[in-house]
Amino acid sequence: MKKLLAVVSLAALAACGLETATTAATSAEIKRRELEQAKKTMEQAKQKIEQNTQQLLQRAGQSEEKAKD
């Protein structure tokens, strides 16, 4: 009877540890995906900033040339 109780207790503790490990792994995967998405968003923002900067420089150059004429 004591052995059965010990085995059941051990199994319960092992299951609890497994659940904790699974939860930690799931949380880590979620964070990894969030980080990946944040990097993509940041890269897109950089590209938009670069495009807008180029457009502003082109417009400034065109305005400057028109002012000379």
Sine and cosine of phi, psi and omega as CSV:
sin_phi,cos_phi,sin_psi,cos_psi,sin_omega,cos_omega
0.00,0.00,-0.68,0.73,0.02,-1.00
-0.90,0.43,-0.61,0.79,0.01,-1.00
-0.91,0.42,-0.65,0.76,0.02,-1.00
-0.89,0.46,-0.70,0.72,0.03,-1.00
-0.89,0.45,-0.65,0.76,0.01,-1.00
-0.91,0.42,-0.67,0.74,0.00,-1.00
-0.91,0.42,-0.70,0.71,0.02,-1.00
-0.90,0.44,-0.68,0.73,0.02,-1.00
-0.90,0.45,-0.68,0.73,0.01,-1.00
-0.90,0.44,-0.68,0.73,0.02,-1.00
-0.89,0.45,-0.65,0.76,0.02,-1.00
-0.90,0.44,-0.68,0.73,0.03,-1.00
-0.91,0.40,-0.64,0.77,0.02,-1.00
-0.90,0.43,-0.66,0.75,0.02,-1.00
-0.90,0.44,-0.62,0.78,0.03,-1.00
-0.90,0.44,-0.69,0.72,0.04,-1.00
-0.90,0.44,-0.64,0.77,0.03,-1.00
-0.90,0.43,-0.67,0.74,0.02,-1.00
-0.89,0.45,-0.66,0.75,0.02,-1.00
-0.90,0.44,-0.69,0.72,0.01,-1.00
-0.90,0.44,-0.66,0.76,0.01,-1.00
-0.91,0.42,-0.67,0.74,0.03,-1.00
-0.89,0.45,-0.68,0.74,0.01,-1.00
-0.90,0.44,-0.67,0.74,0.01,-1.00
-0.91,0.42,-0.65,0.76,0.02,-1.00
-0.90,0.43,-0.69,0.72,0.03,-1.00
-0.88,0.47,-0.66,0.75,0.01,-1.00
-0.90,0.44,-0.64,0.77,0.01,-1.00
-0.91,0.41,-0.65,0.76,0.03,-1.00
-0.89,0.46,-0.71,0.70,0.01,-1.00
-0.89,0.45,-0.63,0.77,0.01,-1.00
-0.88,0.47,-0.69,0.73,0.02,-1.00
-0.91,0.41,-0.63,0.78,0.04,-1.00
-0.89,0.45,-0.67,0.74,0.02,-1.00
-0.90,0.43,-0.68,0.73,0.03,-1.00
-0.87,0.49,-0.70,0.72,0.01,-1.00
-0.91,0.41,-0.63,0.77,0.03,-1.00
-0.90,0.45,-0.64,0.77,0.04,-1.00
-0.90,0.44,-0.66,0.75,0.03,-1.00
-0.90,0.44,-0.68,0.73,0.01,-1.00
-0.89,0.45,-0.67,0.74,0.01,-1.00
-0.90,0.43,-0.66,0.75,0.01,-1.00
-0.90,0.43,-0.66,0.75,0.04,-1.00
-0.89,0.45,-0.65,0.76,0.02,-1.00
-0.90,0.44,-0.67,0.74,0.04,-1.00
-0.87,0.49,-0.68,0.73,0.00,-1.00
-0.89,0.46,-0.68,0.73,0.02,-1.00
-0.90,0.44,-0.66,0.75,0.03,-1.00
-0.88,0.47,-0.70,0.71,0.01,-1.00
-0.89,0.47,-0.67,0.74,0.02,-1.00
-0.89,0.46,-0.71,0.71,-0.01,-1.00
-0.91,0.42,-0.62,0.79,0.03,-1.00
-0.89,0.45,-0.70,0.72,0.03,-1.00
-0.88,0.48,-0.68,0.73,0.02,-1.00
-0.88,0.47,-0.68,0.73,0.02,-1.00
-0.89,0.46,-0.66,0.75,0.02,-1.00
-0.91,0.42,-0.65,0.76,0.03,-1.00
-0.90,0.44,-0.70,0.71,0.01,-1.00
-0.90,0.43,-0.63,0.77,0.02,-1.00
-0.90,0.44,-0.66,0.75,0.04,-1.00
-0.90,0.43,-0.66,0.75,0.03,-1.00
-0.91,0.42,-0.66,0.75,0.02,-1.00
-0.90,0.44,-0.64,0.77,0.01,-1.00
-0.90,0.44,-0.67,0.74,0.01,-1.00
-0.93,0.38,-0.62,0.78,0.03,-1.00
-0.91,0.41,-0.61,0.79,0.00,-1.00
-0.92,0.39,-0.52,0.86,0.02,-1.00
-0.95,0.32,-0.52,0.85,-0.06,-1.00
-0.97,0.26,0.00,0.00,0.00,0.00
